[in-house]
Amino acid sequence: MVKLFIDDQQVEAEEGQTILEVARKFHIHIPTLCFYRAISPYGGCRVCLVEIADDRGSRLVTSCSYPVAEGMYVRTISERVLNARKVIVDLLLARCPEVKKIQELAAELDLGPPDPEFREDHDCILCGLCTRVCVELMGVGAIGFHGRGAKRKVTTPYEEISDICIRCGACAFVCPTGARVLELEHITGRKPVPLLSEFDEGLRSRPSIYIPFPQAVPNKPVIDKDNCVRLQMGKCGACQFFCEAEAINYDMKDEFRDLKVGAIILSTGFKGFDASRIFRLGYKRYPNVYTSLQIERMVNSSGPTGGEIKLRDGRQPKSVGIVHCVGSRDDKTNAYCSRVCCMYSLKLAHLIKERTGAEIYNFYIDMRTPGKGYEKFYEKLMRENVHFIRGNVAEVTDWAMTAEEEGRLVIRAEDTLLGVVRRIPVDMVVLSIGMEPQSDSEGVRRKFNVSCSDEGWFLERHPKLAPVSTFTDGIFIAGTCQGPKDIPDTVAQAGAAAAEVMALIDKGHVDLEPNSAYITDELCSGCKTCIPLCPFKALSFNAEKGISAINEALCKGCGTCVASCPSGALQQNLFNDEQIYEEIKGVLSYV
């Protein structure tokens, strides 16, 4: 460790650290432009100049590249330092007068606007940070400096479209000024495809290392191994340089753990209906056609728009159409009702009306509000002059027939109450999508031996007497994996499932069926005919003995396996052949 003084404050630092690293550790501000922790320091912008004094005298050095030394005195805001910074920033401001970062540095140093005689119109300060990131971090070298003096600029070799650019966007990400020359369409002929945030329903992008959503358990970042440059190409690794806890481990693999548990609750949820399956509604064809989940993220204060309702061009909508039952109550998609669409459509109508004052049009088939206070909320919206049009929507189009429809979306729908077909021009369309079973629900139900309905929802043992139990003991269901339901019903069902689990565990024992099946080992040939027939997965194959085996705790005594056994090795307690013959004899003795 070495001791030094920074602005008359004594600090300790590790040998080899730079002045900038130590200053940041002790929250001492030194402005920078071309510094990036994941690559070697360069000192090209000179904005990070500080004054040092040692046995060789006093001088100005770049803090990002100069190492600390024992007894060193560092001044970050001396008159000499500030004058040097002013000269540098003044020159940068003359070159890039419209760059926000340069304007902030100029304001920090009390600099006025640049002299018009020397004013230029650039957005690149030629710090070289982008080129060094491309070479050092990504190992590509798709861009570099070209020319000298006033003609110097950042470009690709021979100023031609690069065929080695990997479209990672690292150059644009680290650029302190947001230079237009680093827009990927100027570098590569291949169209860059951003990684869209799944939690924000694709309304904004995300990096390759991210926290999936705020309520994630554990609430830790994860690495998207399919898109991480380090894991795919062995390059980058920038996150490792920034993680002070040294928690980044690129060699970590997925682990499978075997856990012994007394019960399992299946609560796999639902997936939203893919509205692009209904082509006529225009989702993913017209930019201002959104799903209800996208609007849910939009109205959230921590969402991609900070709680503001915006069109793709940033404007607020003046009229919004909300289409109910998208993917529900339709024989071509899903015939069932998703139960939540009507109420969340009313909620979104209220929020949009409240925040934008837009005209709201609800297109519905039947308004279903079965819940405490739901009908009153519906009546409240009608008093707020929200429009309700009963009838199916035929299509959403941008084809205008009148001047009023020019540049807007047009909803063509039937109005069954008026008996006409209407064309409603709107700025935004919201599709109230329904619920569908998770795409992996079939595999999950087979793994846990759970029955399902025709639509794919997990099936309970009895809709009234056992609404959270399944036909497999110890397996319970809760939430929308069992069927469409709203939040209050989901919470109630989750509590019921937890209570059933506690009752089962507190019992301390498992009640077995008295009429379970059993196998006579000497008669079993190991044909395995019985195994796939058991509806309770109680049968398995003992490879060591070459015969079938029964788990008595799972067997319900249905007798299916007994009837199928060709050798008679499978018999059923209380119902074996001898007992049945004796019962028949007993009955016949009275004849």
Buried (B, 14 or more C-beta within 10 A) or exposed (E): EBEBBBBEEEBEBEEEBBBBBBBBBEEBEBBBBBBBEBBEBBBBBBBBBBBBBBEEEEEBBBBBBBBBBEEBBBBBEBEBBBEBBBBBBBBBBBBBBEBEBBBEBBEEBEBEEBEEEEEEEBBBBBBBBBBBBBBBBBEBBBBBEBEEEEEEBBBBEEEEEBEEBBBBBBBBEBBBBEBEBBEBEBBBEBEBEEBEBEBBBBBBEBBBBBBBEEEEEEEEBEBBEEBBBBBEEEBBBBBBEEEEEEEBEEEEEEEEEEEEEEBBBBBBEBBBBBBBEBEEBBBEEBEBBBBBBBBBBBBEEEBBBEEBBBBEEEEBBBBBBBBBBBBBBBEEBBEBBBBBBBBBBBBBBBBBBEBBEBBBBBBBBEBBBEBEEBEEBBEEBEEEEBBBBBBBBBBBBBEBEEEEBEEBBBBBBBBEEEEEEBBBBBBBBBBBBBBBBBEEBEEBBEEBBBEBEEEBBBBBBEEEEEBBBBBBBBBBBBBBBBBBBBEEBBEBBBEBBBEBBEEBEEEEEEEBBEBBBBBBEEEBEBBEBBBEEBEBBBBBBEEEEEBBBBEBBBBBBBBBBBEBBEEEBBBBBEBBEEEEEEEEEEEEEEE
